[in-house]
Amino acid sequence: MKNQTSSAFSHITLGIQLAVIMLIFVYGGYKLDVYFDKMPLFVCIGLFVGMAAGFYNLMRELKAMDKSLKESKENKENDESGDKTLNWM
């Protein structure tokens, strides 16, 4: 149960990380727009750069989570190779 809870929490935080990264870049673009008086230009650039950085982070984290899941499944299969009992937890 603990592994399922931590897995769910990991997936929830990925969406939050994506949103926060995008908001940081959009806010930075807004501040640059106010400073240079070029209103939609830097907000759009910040949005696209933020999306690219956020999706890069998302893919990197998902790849790491997939790798750890595969390793835990392999370890579990190796532990149960000769054991025919039913594990409840």
C-alpha positions in Angstrom: 0.0 0.0 0.0 2.9 2.4 0.8 4.3 1.9 -2.7 1.0 2.7 -4.3 0.6 5.8 -2.2 4.1 7.1 -3.1 3.5 6.3 -6.8 0.3 8.3 -6.8 2.0 11.2 -5.0 4.8 11.1 -7.6 2.3 11.3 -10.4 0.4 14.2 -8.8 3.6 16.2 -8.2 4.5 15.8 -11.9 1.5 17.9 -13.0 2.2 20.5 -10.3 5.9 20.7 -11.4 4.8 21.2 -15.0 2.4 24.0 -14.1 4.9 25.8 -11.8 7.7 25.7 -14.4 5.3 27.2 -17.0 4.1 29.9 -14.6 7.6 30.9 -13.7 8.6 31.4 -17.4 5.4 33.2 -18.2 5.8 35.5 -15.2 9.4 36.2 -16.2 8.2 37.0 -19.8 5.6 39.3 -18.3 8.2 41.2 -16.3 10.4 41.5 -19.4 7.4 42.8 -21.3 6.8 45.5 -18.7 10.5 46.4 -18.6 10.9 46.6 -22.5 7.3 47.7 -23.2 6.8 44.9 -25.8 3.6 43.5 -24.2 2.8 40.1 -25.8 6.2 39.2 -27.1 8.1 37.9 -24.1 5.0 36.4 -22.5 4.6 34.2 -25.6 8.3 33.4 -25.6 8.2 32.6 -21.9 5.2 30.3 -22.5 6.8 28.3 -25.2 10.2 28.0 -23.3 8.3 27.1 -20.2 6.3 24.4 -22.0 9.5 23.0 -23.5 11.3 23.0 -20.1 8.2 21.6 -18.3 7.7 18.7 -20.8 11.4 17.9 -20.8 11.3 17.7 -17.0 8.1 15.6 -17.2 9.6 13.1 -19.7 12.8 12.8 -17.6 10.8 12.1 -14.4 8.5 9.6 -16.1 11.5 7.8 -17.6 13.2 7.6 -14.1 9.9 6.3 -12.6 9.5 3.7 -15.3 13.1 2.5 -14.8 12.6 2.2 -11.0 9.3 0.3 -11.6 10.9 -2.1 -13.9 13.8 -2.7 -11.4 11.3 -3.3 -8.6 9.4 -5.8 -10.7 12.6 -7.6 -11.6 13.6 -7.8 -8.0 10.2 -9.1 -6.9 10.3 -11.8 -9.7 13.8 -12.8 -8.6 12.7 -13.1 -4.9 9.6 -15.1 -5.8 11.3 -17.5 -8.3 11.0 -20.6 -6.2 8.2 -19.5 -3.8 4.6 -20.5 -4.6 3.0 -18.8 -1.6 0.7 -15.9 -1.9 2.0 -12.5 -0.7 -0.6 -10.2 0.7 1.5 -7.1 1.1 
